[in-house]
Amino acid sequence: MNLTAVTATCDRPEAFMLCQIWMSRQTRMPCQWIVLDDGNRKAQCVLGQEYMHFAGWRGHWSLSQKISHLCSSGMVKGDAVVFFEDDDWYAPGWLEFCEQELEQNALVGEGNAIYYNVTYRRWFGHGNMGHASLCSTAIRKTELPAVLEQCKDPNPFLDSRIWERLRCSKRVVNNDPHKLVVGIKGMPGTPGYGSGHGMRDPNSKDDYDLVVLKSLVGGDYKVYATFWNL
C-alpha cells in the first residue's frame, strides 16, 4: 500500500524543521508528501515534498479548508492519506504501523493521546479510545469524498467529525506505553488550537525535570528542552 503524507503548516519554521527530521527517520517512507502552507514565510522543504503556498492568506485558511482543497484537488497519489502534523513528534515506525493497520481498516489511529507542552513542561493524557487526534489518523483514499463533506462544517475539530460520522471500518489502537505519536504543544510560531496549547488543561501535570518527556520520545527530548519558558 502506497501512502501519501499530508502536512498543513503556517509560519512554524522550528516545528517544520523537526517535522522533516521525524519524517526522514521513518522505516516506511511515503510515496508522496504534500505540504499545504498559508504562512507569510514559505516553509523550507528539503525532502522533495509537493509544496503548495497560499500566498497572502496567512492564517486565513483553516485546517478544514486546507484538507478540503486536498480532497477535491486530485493531488493524492497514494492508496491512503496519513496526516503528519507539523508540530508533533512521530516515532520511526509510525508510517509502517499505519500501512499495516490500513490493510484491515479504512480509518485507523492511535488512541490514549498524550499532549505535551514544551513551553511550560506539562502534559496530560486525553484518554480517547473512541477516536484519534488528526495528528495520529490515517485513512484510505476511497474515503476522501466523505472527509470532504465533513470539511464543510465550521467546527475546527475535524478529527472528531471524521471518526464519529464516517461509515467505514475503523480501528483505534492503544500503543501504551510506547507511543508512536506525541502531540507537542507550545512550539514557536502560529499558535495551535485545542487543549494544551495556551491555557493550562485542568488535568495536566508538571514535568520540569523532563522525566515524562524522556519516557515518551527518548533522546529526542533534547531538541524540545530548549523551548522551555523559564
N, C-alpha and C positions, 0 to 999 in steps of 0.2 A: 504494500500500500504506500503510495506517494503522499507526502504531507506538505501542505502549504502553511507556513508560519505567518502570522499577521501581527504587526505591532503598530499601535496608534501612539503618537508622541506629539509633544508640543513644548519646545524650549526647556528640555531637561537634558542638557549635554552630559552631565556627570552620570545620570542614571542610564542614559542610552549607551554610553561607553561601556558600562558594566554589562548591560543587556547583550552587547555584542560579544563580550567575553564569555558569558554563560552560554550563548549560542555556539560559539566556536568549540566548546568542550563537549557538545552533545555526542553521544555514542551513535545516534541515528540522525543524520542531517536531513533537513527538508529539501525537497526538490525545488522549492521556491520560497523566498522570504519577501513579503510585501510590507513596506513601511508607509504609513499614512500620517503626514505631518502638516499641522496647521500653525506651526510656530513662526515667529519672526525670523529666527535664525535656522537655517537648514540643518537638519541632523546630519552628522558626518558618518555616512555609511561606508564601511570598509570591507564588507563581506559579500559584495555583489548583489545587494538587495535590489528589488524593484521598488523604486522610490517615487512617491507622489507628494508634491508640496502644494498645499492650498495657500498660495501667496496672498498676503494681505488680510488673512482671516484669523489672526491669532486668537485662539480660544473660542472662536465663534462656531466651530464645528464640534458638536457634541460627539461623544463616543458612538451613540446610536446612529448619528448622521454619517460618520466615517464607515461604520460597519454596513450601513445601508448602501453606501456607494460601492463598497467592496462586493456586496452580494449581487448588485444589479449591473456591475461593470463587465462581468465575464472574465475578470482577471485571474481567477483562481484556476490553477492548472492541476493541483493535486487532487487526490481522492477524498481528502478531508482537510479541514482547517484547524490549526492549533493556535489559540490566542496566546501570544508570547508578549506579555506586557512589559513596558519599558523600564519600570521601576521595581520589579520583583526579582527574587532570587530563584534560579532553577538549577536543580541537580543535573549532572551529566546524563542521567538516564531518563529524563522526562519525556523526550520525544519518542524514545523507544518504547516506554510504557504506554504512551498514547496510541502508538501504532498497534501494539498488541491488543489493547482493550477495544480499539475500533473494529477489529476483526469480528467481534461478537455483538457490539452495540453501536448504535448510530450517534449516541451522545454519551460522552464519558468525562469524568472529572475526579479530582481529589477532594475529599471532604475533610471535616475537622480542621478547617483552615486556621493557620497561625498568622497573626498580623503583628509585625514588629516595627515600632517607630524608632528609627536610628537617631533622630534629633534628640529625643528625650530618654532613649534607652528604656522603653517599656513595651510590654507585649500583652496580648490576650488571645485566647482560643475562641474561635467563633462557634464551634460545636455543630456545624452544619453537616448533616448527612442526607438531607433531602434534596440538596442541590450543591453545586460547586461555584466558587467565585469564577468570574470570567477569566482571570489570570491562570486558572487551573482547569480550563474547559477545552475540550476538543470535540469536533462534530463533523460528520460526513458531509461531503459536498451536496449530496442529494437533499439535505435538509436546509440548505441556504435559502430557498424561497420562503420557508416557514420563518426563518430568522429575519428575513427582510420584512415580513409582516409585523413582527414584534418591534422592529426599529421605529415604527410609526408612532408608538406610544411615547409621550414626552417624559415619562418617568425615567430617570437616569439609570436605574438598576436593571440593565438589560439582561444580566445573567439570571436573575430571579425569574424573569418572564420566560426566558428560553427554557429553563428547567421545569417550570410549572406548566407551561401551555403547549409545548411541542408534544405531539403524539407520535413518539418513536421509541425504540428500545433504548433504555438509559441505564447507566451504572455509575454510582458514586463510590469510590474506593477509599478506605481508611488505611493510609500508609504509616500510621504512627508506629514507632517513634521516629522513623526515618522519612521525614517529609521530602517530597520531590519538588514542592513549591512552597516558598515562604513569602507571604505578602509583605513587602517592605514599604513602610510609610515614612514620611518626613524627609524625603530626599530633596535637594535643592531644585529650584525651577518652578514651573507651573504647579500649583498645589492640586492634589487629587481630591476626590470626593469619597464619602463613605467613612465608616468608623476607623478611628485610629490616626487620621491624618492631622487633624487640628486639635479639637477639644479632647481631653482625656476620656477614654471609654471607662465607664464605671467598673468594668471587670478587669481592667488592665493591672499589671504588676510590674514593679521596677526591676531593672536588670543592670544596675550601674557597673557591676564587675564583669558583664558580658558572658556570664556562665551559660545562660539560656541561649544566647545567640550562637555561641561556640557549639553547643549541642545540636543546633539546628543546621548551621551552614559550614561547620568545620573551620578550616583555616581561612575561609573567605570572610570570617568575621573582621579580619584586619582591615579590609577595604571599607567596611562600614563604620569602623571605630572613629574615623576622622570627622564624621558628620555630627558628632555629639555637640549639643548646645550646652556648654559648661555653665 
